[in-house]
Each structure stands twice: as C-alpha cells, then as structure tokens.
C-alpha cells in the first residue's frame, strides 16, 4: 500500500487484501450516516418498548403513544450526544 507522508493511504491504492482504500472524506461521510442510522434505530427500539409497557400499564392508547414519542426523542437525543462525544459527528 502506498502511504503519504502524513500516514494517509493514497486514494485508489490497494492494501494487502486487494481492496481499494476509501478516501478519508468518503469514510467520514459513511461513518456519520451509519451513526445517525444507529441513533434512529435505538430511538425506535426504545419507543417500541415504551409503547408496549405503556399499553399494558395505562387505560388510554393516547397515553402510551405519548410515552412512546417522549422516549423516542429522549433516546435519540442521548444517542446523538454520545456519538458526538465519541467523535462520530465532526
């Protein structure tokens, strides 16, 4: 593999496995998109769990939907903050 002085692989260079190295900008974009998708999926799973519990505990379906929406916003916000601290969102 060909490497620049700064340690970054040359765009289009192949490594020991024969795969083409991605440009650093492309990797950053891909990581950001995947991090955002992970945050949305985590929020959705938490909202579904809150809806199921809310449906079992409350008498009104609207209250369970409210719990679900609040949990989605909270879980999504927490995931975004954690991913920013981890350096996944520039």
Secondary structure, DSSP 8 states (H G I E B T S, - for coil): --B-TTS-B-TT-B-TTS-B---HHHHHHHHHHHHHHHHHHHHHHHHHHHHHHHHHH-S-HHHHHHHHHHHHHHHHHHHHHHHHHTTS--
